[in-house]
């Protein structure tokens, strides 16, 4: 459809059909400075009157001038946020249009008020948390995400939250830093909102999308379907794209190179690392292990450990201990240690990340994939599958839901320890 620009004096107002719109193209230099900015901002003014349209965008020309002259990403984000909002202008226009007919008697509305009325966001969140059944870790993670959302949305009525305001909140969250990076952890959120955060310190786009998934549960599943507080969820049709920069996988020589550097690190980290490469267990699962979790199986004459907690039922499992770990002296170290084997990691999981980063020379694989501690899990799984082990056996050992066999998955239960020994036994790095 052709957009008809009206009057060269007002280049940001155009007519589409019978409705006037506001439009501005964001300068390329600002988009390069801040990739989260849109290519353009376009908003309906909801009027067919040119004079009314010009009046509504009048306050925007000052902001447009500021936008052209700004040189920081934070300033650009703030100005674009204000340029995108026409709530006050449209409300003022509506008031002026209906002021002349206020004396005309009207029939009282017979429509039923929405359930929940003016329920505020904090109240809705509290009810949602009580309704859900999260683990302590999940509850802590989701509470942190909710505080990020609240920073940009405010404690407003849930019925006033729109797709646009939610998208703008997600855009704001994308500019926040990773709280586990030095210098940001102890700063209040409100202060972080005003900082210009370097790209390498910002939260990942995948983490931003997790906020959207949380909102889908809150607004669509709970407030709309369960409570019927809202008729339309602001998450409907809302998407957030992210770069799927997956974790990389290490070669045998790279693993051996890292093992060679473990003598320079604390002894507990050596065993933490070795358990990761020979079991594929998650960082948090290894950190929570105690002496009581290690057991001996009379049927197989093999030692194994039991992971009792996890975010899914599949995460609770028994994992065989690789013969290489036995030869290196893992059991002797367990006997001589504390009840909680990895107290440092259990208290501060990021300590594991820091130690791993100190022994790895590169952060990216040859395929451009990130090399982090979690890459050890990817490496174990990849080696087991490359050796031809059945997928469902690998899935049980690493704590994944059993999938890939269609209806048969419903009839597949926990395999015995003897059945999954092959998963760990085929893994060999030549250490």
DRENDOVEX-615384 format. One record per residue (C-alpha): z, x, y. Coordinates in steps of 0.1 Angstrom, whole numbers, padded with zeros to 4 digits, always signed. Each point is the difference from the previous one (the first is absolute). Layout:
<rs>
ZXY
...
</rs>
This chain:
<rs>
+0000+0000+0000
-0009+0014+0034
+0029+0006+0024
-0008-0009+0036
+0018+0022+0025
+0008-0018+0032
-0001+0016+0034
-0002+0038+0003
+0033-0002+0020
+0018-0012-0032
-0016+0020-0028
+0029-0007-0025
-0006-0038+0000
-0027-0015-0021
-0010-0034-0012
-0005-0008-0037
-0010-0036-0007
+0021-0019+0025
+0030+0022+0000
+0007+0031+0022
+0013+0032-0016
+0016+0032+0012
-0015+0032-0014
+0005+0037+0006
-0014+0030-0020
+0026+0028-0006
-0013+0033+0013
-0010+0023-0030
+0022+0028+0013
+0031-0022-0004
-0011-0011-0035
-0003+0036-0010
+0034+0007+0015
+0016-0030-0017
-0020-0012-0031
+0021-0031-0004
-0016-0015+0032
-0027-0026-0006
-0036+0005+0011
+0004-0029+0024
+0024-0027+0011
-0014-0035+0001
+0021-0032+0006
-0009-0036+0006
+0011-0014+0033
-0003-0036-0013
-0017-0014+0030
-0035-0009+0011
+0007+0006+0036
-0011+0033+0016
+0025-0002+0028
+0029-0006-0025
-0013+0029-0022
-0001+0024+0030
+0035-0011+0010
+0014+0007-0034
-0015+0035-0003
+0009+0009+0036
+0032+0018-0010
-0019+0020-0026
-0022+0020+0024
+0029+0022+0010
+0007+0008-0036
-0037+0008-0007
+0001+0026+0028
+0032+0015-0015
-0016+0001-0034
-0030+0020+0013
+0023+0025+0016
+0026+0005-0028
+0000+0031-0022
+0027-0006-0026
-0001-0021-0032
+0033-0017+0008
-0012-0012+0034
-0033-0012-0014
+0018-0020-0027
+0024-0016+0025
-0029-0010+0024
-0021-0013-0028
+0029-0021-0012
+0003-0016+0034
-0037-0005+0003
+0000-0018-0033
+0026-0025+0010
-0011-0031+0019
+0030-0023-0009
+0014-0001+0036
-0034-0004+0017
-0011-0028-0023
+0034-0018+0003
-0002+0002+0038
-0035-0015-0002
+0011-0028-0022
+0029-0008+0023
-0023-0002+0030
-0024-0023-0018
+0026-0025-0011
+0021+0001+0032
-0022-0027+0016
+0006-0025-0029
+0038+0004-0005
+0006-0033+0016
-0022-0018-0025
+0022-0017-0027
-0006+0013-0035
+0009-0014-0034
+0028+0019-0016
-0011+0023-0028
+0005-0014-0035
-0007+0033-0017
+0027+0014-0022
+0015+0033+0012
-0006+0030-0022
+0027+0007-0025
+0022+0029+0011
-0008-0008+0037
+0009+0031+0020
+0011+0022-0029
+0001+0036+0013
-0014+0030-0018
+0034+0015-0008
+0013-0032-0015
-0032-0003-0021
+0003+0036-0012
+0037-0005-0010
-0009-0030-0020
-0030+0018-0016
+0022+0029-0011
+0025-0024-0015
-0028-0017-0019
-0015+0032-0014
+0014+0021-0028
-0005+0036+0010
+0016+0031-0012
+0022+0019+0025
-0028+0025+0006
-0026-0028+0006
+0023-0018+0023
+0006+0032+0020
-0037+0007+0003
-0010-0035+0009
+0028-0002+0026
-0014+0031+0017
-0035-0016+0000
+0014-0032+0015
+0017+0019+0028
-0034+0016+0008
-0016-0035+0001
+0028-0014+0021
-0004+0029+0025
-0035-0013+0009
+0005-0038-0007
+0035-0006+0013
+0024-0026-0012
-0023-0028+0009
-0006-0034-0016
-0020+0004-0032
-0024-0028+0011
-0010+0021+0030
-0012+0030-0021
-0037+0000-0002
-0026+0021-0018
-0007+0018+0032
+0036+0009+0007
+0005+0011-0036
-0031+0022+0002
+0013+0015+0032
+0033+0007-0016
-0017+0018-0029
-0019+0020+0026
+0032+0010+0016
+0016+0010-0033
-0030+0022-0007
+0010+0021+0030
+0036+0006-0013
+0010+0033-0015
+0011+0007-0036
+0038-0002+0003
+0006+0027-0027
-0017+0026+0023
+0023+0023+0019
+0008-0013+0035
-0007-0037-0006
+0026-0011-0026
+0030-0004+0024
-0020-0014+0030
+0004-0037+0006
-0031-0021-0006
-0003-0012+0036
-0003+0036+0011
-0026+0008-0026
-0021-0028+0013
-0005+0017+0033
-0010+0034-0015
-0034+0014-0005
+0001+0010-0037
-0025+0026-0013
-0023-0013-0026
+0014+0023-0027
+0035-0015+0006
-0010-0037+0000
+0007-0024-0029
-0029-0004-0024
-0024-0030+0002
+0011-0009-0035
+0036-0003+0012
-0012-0023+0028
-0017-0022-0026
+0033-0003-0019
+0014-0017+0031
-0029-0025-0002
+0009-0006-0036
+0036-0006+0009
-0011-0025+0027
-0022-0018-0026
+0031-0005-0021
+0021-0011+0030
-0024-0023+0018
-0023-0013-0027
+0021-0001-0032
+0033-0008+0015
-0003-0017+0034
-0032-0019-0008
+0001-0008-0037
+0037+0001-0008
+0017-0012+0032
-0029-0018+0017
+0012+0013+0033
-0035+0009+0012
-0033-0017-0009
-0022+0031+0005
+0009+0035-0009
-0009+0026+0026
-0010+0023-0028
-0029-0022-0012
-0032+0019+0004
+0018+0030+0015
-0010+0034-0015
+0011+0036+0006
-0024+0026-0013
+0014+0034-0011
-0014+0033-0012
+0008+0003-0037
+0008+0037+0002
+0014+0002-0036
+0022+0027-0013
-0017+0030-0017
+0003+0015-0034
+0009+0037-0007
-0019+0023-0024
+0019+0019-0027
-0003+0032+0019
+0014-0017+0032
+0030-0013-0021
+0006+0034-0014
-0001+0015+0035
+0026-0024+0012
+0022+0006-0031
-0001+0037+0009
+0016-0007+0034
+0029-0021-0014
+0022+0031-0005
+0003+0002+0038
+0014-0035+0003
+0033-0017-0011
+0004-0004-0037
+0003-0037+0001
-0035-0002+0017
-0015+0021-0028
+0011-0026-0026
-0009-0029+0023
-0035+0015+0003
-0004+0007-0038
+0011-0035-0009
-0026-0014+0024
-0029+0019-0015
+0010-0007-0036
+0010-0037+0002
-0019-0014+0030
+0032-0017+0012
+0003-0010+0036
+0020+0020+0025
+0027-0027+0004
+0002-0005-0038
+0008+0036-0006
+0024+0002+0029
+0021-0028-0015
+0004+0015-0035
+0035+0006-0014
+0012+0018-0032
+0005-0034-0017
-0038-0008+0004
-0009+0028-0025
+0001-0011-0037
-0011+0012-0034
-0022-0022-0022
+0008+0003-0037
-0033-0015-0011
-0021+0026+0018
+0025+0028+0002
-0009+0003+0037
+0019-0002+0033
-0010-0024+0026
+0015-0015+0032
+0003-0035+0012
-0010-0013+0034
+0022-0031+0006
-0011-0011+0034
-0033-0007+0016
-0019-0023+0023
-0017-0017-0031
+0010-0006-0036
-0025+0026-0012
+0018+0027+0021
+0030-0003-0024
-0010+0021-0030
+0007+0029-0023
-0019+0033+0006
-0003+0027-0027
+0010+0035+0010
-0027+0025-0004
+0006+0029-0024
-0007+0025+0028
+0030-0014+0020
+0022+0005-0031
-0012+0036-0004
+0006+0008+0036
+0036-0011-0003
+0002-0034+0016
+0027-0014-0023
+0022+0030+0006
-0004-0004+0038
+0009-0038-0003
+0032+0008-0020
+0011+0025+0026
-0007-0022+0030
+0016-0030+0018
-0001-0035-0013
-0027-0009+0026
-0025+0028-0008
-0019+0001+0033
+0027-0008+0026
-0019+0016+0028
-0032-0019-0007
+0019-0032-0006
+0017+0003+0033
-0031+0011+0019
-0033-0005-0018
-0019+0016+0029
+0016+0033-0010
-0023+0000-0030
-0030-0006+0022
+0010+0028+0023
+0005+0025-0028
-0034-0010-0016
-0018+0005+0033
+0016+0035+0003
-0017+0012-0033
-0034-0016+0003
-0026+0018+0021
-0025-0028+0007
+0006-0036+0009
-0034-0013-0012
-0019+0004-0033
-0037+0010-0002
-0008-0037+0000
+0019-0007+0032
+0030-0017-0017
+0036+0006+0011
+0021+0024-0020
+0036-0011+0001
+0029-0001-0025
-0013-0033-0012
-0032+0019-0010
+0020+0013-0030
+0001-0035-0014
-0037-0004+0005
-0006+0033-0017
+0021-0010-0031
-0018-0034-0003
-0034+0016+0004
+0006+0026-0027
+0014-0026-0025
-0030-0023+0005
-0025+0029-0001
+0015+0009-0035
-0011-0034-0012
+0035-0017-0002
-0002-0038+0000
+0005-0014+0035
+0027-0024-0010
+0021+0029-0014
-0004+0020+0032
+0009-0031+0020
+0033-0005-0019
+0010+0037+0004
-0006+0001+0038
+0013-0035+0007
-0032-0019+0008
-0005-0036-0010
-0022-0002-0032
-0034-0012+0011
-0036+0002-0012
+0001-0021-0032
-0004-0034+0014
+0020-0027-0018
+0013+0026-0025
+0021+0015+0028
+0023-0031-0002
+0007+0008-0037
+0006+0038+0005
+0036+0009+0002
+0019+0033+0002
-0012+0027-0023
+0024+0020-0021
+0008+0036+0011
-0020+0014-0030
-0031-0018+0013
+0001+0017+0035
+0009+0035-0010
-0037+0009+0001
-0001-0008+0037
+0022+0029+0010
-0009+0023-0029
-0037+0003+0011
+0009+0012+0035
-0002+0038+0001
-0004+0022+0031
+0002+0033-0017
+0032+0009+0017
</rs>
